[in-house]
Amino acid sequence: MQVSSLQQLIAERILREGPISFADYMRMALYEPGYGYYVTGEAKMGWEGDYFTSTDVADLFAHCMGRQVKKMWEQLGQPARLGVLEQGAGRGDLAQQLQQWATTYEPALMAALDYRQTDIKTGQDALVTVDDDTFTPAIILSNELVDAFPVYVVEKQGDTLYEVAVTIANGRLAETLVEMDSNTLIDYLESFKVPWHTFPDGWRAEINLDALVWMERTCQILAGPNLQRKRHGFILAIDYGDVAGKLYSIERRHGTLSSYYKHQLTDRPLVRPGEQDITAHVNFTALIQVGRQQGLRLHSLTTQGQWLRDNGIDDELDQIRQRDFGAIDTDRASNQGQTALLQWYNLRQRVSALTDPMGMGNFKVLIMKR
Ligand SMILES: C[S@@+](CC[C@H](N)C(=O)[O-])C[C@H]1O[C@@H](n2cnc3c(N)ncnc32)[C@H](O)[C@@H]1O
């Protein structure tokens, strides 16, 4: 077996400390400075990378986000300056496509918009945000950020909930079950009334403690430094995931951990550390709970498919049909008309991918406000 430097680093740590938690493994695989999947050079997202996200599928996703931002701006009373912070922005496609849309269709919004992006890759970790008093976002957005945070993995056997740890067996990284040295993970599940005792042996689940930290920090950024005069605004987070009752259920007995390598979904997160993405579905009930503790209210939790429809995806399609595909009606038999028809089908197909309840349409969109 060829051993990468990161594998070596992980193995050395295990030899030093004994088995490490899956969360520690995932943190090294994704974020180890100089080696981790998200902090090293090459293209990870997009058609040449390991997976694609909604902005790769069609600009219309960003247009709908633009419409959503406009609604929020209006609800805030159309302030002259609207700070928008996008966390985990990756390549910046959402920012670019949204601002391009606003420039053409919503110049007044564009004039107010101060849109900033951050990403761990450029040194801004959303979990250790340093307050920037000069920038006051009223909207904080993220798309597929929280599912990338390291998770603990637990497995039920008999009456016991064990933690899945990472060790070395036969010269390779391997899973092992260990007893927990604190009640944190059990307390987490019990706080959502997960009846794990009643589940069959082998039942597994992931627990994302960083998501709680992130939500708390994000609420605090939104509120601003003056505790007497907390600012108004919105947090919008899109991700794979569900409410706790559905996520931690018998139907999901294998958990939701997935790895992506060159567009292939794999269930082997321990191979190729640093070279493949690892994600787990987000517990939206946990985010809502933290948001409420921080004084926010739930505005909506819906699916991406529904959210896109609520934010005008059909209207966007109609406009494009009229603007760019007139040849389909006027000149259908010509080469130009045929090409237009095929391009139109292609666009329709892409919109279906974004809204498909069995695919990206089943992402959840959480909006909280204060
Ligand atoms: C799945 S990608 C999504 C990228 C982009 N939002 C999109 O939709 O194409 C996850 C992004 O989150 C970033 N990220 C992961 N953990 C982060 C953290 N703790 N703070 C800031 N960014 C993070 C990664 O570098 C990556 O760009």
The ligand as a MOL file (V3000), in Angstrom:
LIG
                    3D

  0  0  0     0  0            999 V3000
M  V30 BEGIN CTAB
M  V30 COUNTS 27 29 0 0 0
M  V30 BEGIN ATOM
M  V30 1 C -18.9380 21.5710 0.0430 0
M  V30 2 S -17.9750 22.9970 -0.1340 0 CHG=1
M  V30 3 C -19.2100 24.1830 -0.6120 0
M  V30 4 C -18.6210 25.3960 -1.2950 0
M  V30 5 C -19.6010 26.4380 -1.7700 0
M  V30 6 N -20.4020 26.9550 -0.6750 0
M  V30 7 C -20.5070 25.8720 -2.8430 0
M  V30 8 O -21.7030 25.7630 -2.6220 0
M  V30 9 O -19.9850 25.5520 -3.9250 0 CHG=-1
M  V30 10 C -17.6100 23.3920 1.5340 0
M  V30 11 C -16.7950 24.6560 1.6770 0
M  V30 12 O -16.7170 24.9930 3.0500 0
M  V30 13 C -15.3900 25.3800 3.3530 0
M  V30 14 N -15.2100 25.1540 4.7880 0
M  V30 15 C -15.1940 23.9690 5.4020 0
M  V30 16 N -15.0350 24.1370 6.7230 0
M  V30 17 C -14.9720 25.4680 6.9430 0
M  V30 18 C -14.8270 26.2740 8.0810 0
M  V30 19 N -14.6850 25.7330 9.2980 0
M  V30 20 N -14.8150 27.6090 7.9210 0
M  V30 21 C -14.9230 28.1710 6.7070 0
M  V30 22 N -15.0590 27.4660 5.5830 0
M  V30 23 C -15.0780 26.1220 5.6910 0
M  V30 24 C -14.5440 24.5070 2.4450 0
M  V30 25 O -13.2260 25.0210 2.2710 0
M  V30 26 C -15.3670 24.5060 1.1730 0
M  V30 27 O -15.0480 25.5870 0.3300 0
M  V30 END ATOM
M  V30 BEGIN BOND
M  V30 1 1 1 2
M  V30 2 1 2 3
M  V30 3 1 2 10
M  V30 4 1 3 4
M  V30 5 1 4 5
M  V30 6 1 5 6
M  V30 7 1 5 7
M  V30 8 2 7 8
M  V30 9 1 7 9
M  V30 10 1 10 11
M  V30 11 1 11 12
M  V30 12 1 11 26
M  V30 13 1 12 13
M  V30 14 1 13 14
M  V30 15 1 13 24
M  V30 16 1 14 15
M  V30 17 1 14 23
M  V30 18 2 15 16
M  V30 19 1 16 17
M  V30 20 1 17 18
M  V30 21 2 17 23
M  V30 22 1 18 19
M  V30 23 2 18 20
M  V30 24 1 20 21
M  V30 25 2 21 22
M  V30 26 1 22 23
M  V30 27 1 24 25
M  V30 28 1 24 26
M  V30 29 1 26 27
M  V30 END BOND
M  V30 END CTAB
M  END
